[in-house]
Amino acid sequence: MSDIGLIIESLYHAAGRVDEVTELIHRAQGELDALRERMRRVLADSQSPDVARAHQISAATVEHLTTALMALMTAGQEARHRASTL
């Protein structure tokens, strides 16, 4: 296999791994969203600062997961594009 062929194969392999990590993050994001909804229902009547802080932390975590998810999806697309244009 030529050097270009090896590079193309490596890019597609990397894109596949990115897809796997993306799926894991997507699942974690869904699970965290479900947890936040359950917390909201159970603790809706609580005025405790700890409850508010837990909601803030989980919301920030969802935002970080979304950012990571978008970055990984872009990286996978870029790897596939580069592989297909070599």
C-alpha positions as CSV (number, residue, x, y, z in Angstrom):
1,M,0.0,0.0,0.0
2,S,1.3,3.4,-0.9
3,D,2.0,6.1,1.7
4,I,-1.1,8.0,0.5
5,G,-3.2,4.9,0.9
6,L,-1.9,4.5,4.5
7,I,-2.7,8.1,5.2
8,I,-6.2,7.7,3.8
9,E,-6.7,4.5,5.8
10,S,-5.5,6.2,9.0
11,L,-7.8,9.2,8.4
12,Y,-10.9,6.9,8.0
13,H,-9.8,4.9,11.0
14,A,-9.5,8.1,13.1
15,A,-12.9,9.3,11.8
16,G,-14.4,6.0,13.0
17,R,-12.9,6.4,16.4
18,V,-14.2,9.9,16.6
19,D,-17.7,8.6,15.7
20,E,-17.5,6.1,18.6
21,V,-16.5,8.9,21.1
22,T,-19.2,11.1,19.7
23,E,-21.8,8.4,20.3
24,L,-20.6,8.0,23.9
25,I,-20.9,11.7,24.5
26,H,-24.3,11.9,22.9
27,R,-25.5,9.1,25.2
28,A,-24.0,10.8,28.3
29,Q,-25.7,14.0,27.2
30,G,-29.1,12.3,27.0
31,E,-28.6,10.6,30.3
32,L,-27.7,13.8,32.0
33,D,-30.7,15.6,30.5
34,A,-33.0,12.8,31.8
35,L,-31.3,13.1,35.3
36,R,-31.8,16.9,35.2
37,E,-35.5,16.4,34.4
38,R,-35.9,13.9,37.3
39,M,-34.1,16.3,39.6
40,R,-36.3,19.2,38.6
41,R,-39.5,17.2,39.3
42,V,-38.3,15.8,42.6
43,L,-36.7,19.0,43.9
44,A,-39.0,21.6,42.3
45,D,-40.3,22.8,45.7
46,S,-36.9,23.1,47.3
47,Q,-35.4,26.5,47.7
48,S,-32.1,25.2,48.9
49,P,-29.0,26.8,47.3
50,D,-27.5,23.3,46.9
51,V,-30.4,22.4,44.6
52,A,-29.9,25.5,42.5
53,R,-26.2,24.8,42.3
54,A,-26.8,21.2,41.2
55,H,-29.0,22.5,38.4
56,Q,-26.4,25.0,37.4
57,I,-23.6,22.4,37.3
58,S,-25.7,19.9,35.3
59,A,-26.7,22.6,32.9
60,A,-23.1,23.7,32.4
61,T,-22.1,20.0,31.9
62,V,-24.7,19.6,29.2
63,E,-23.3,22.7,27.5
64,H,-19.8,21.3,27.7
65,L,-20.9,18.0,26.3
66,T,-22.7,19.7,23.4
67,T,-19.5,21.7,22.6
68,A,-17.4,18.5,22.7
69,L,-19.9,16.7,20.6
70,M,-19.9,19.4,17.9
71,A,-16.1,19.5,17.9
72,L,-15.8,15.8,17.5
73,M,-18.4,15.7,14.7
74,T,-16.5,18.4,12.9
75,A,-13.2,16.5,13.4
76,G,-14.7,13.4,11.9
77,Q,-16.2,15.2,9.0
78,E,-12.8,16.9,8.3
79,A,-10.9,13.6,8.5
80,R,-13.3,12.0,6.0
81,H,-13.1,15.0,3.7
82,R,-9.3,15.0,3.8
83,A,-9.2,11.3,3.1
84,S,-11.6,11.6,0.2
85,T,-9.7,14.4,-1.4
86,L,-6.2,12.9,-1.2
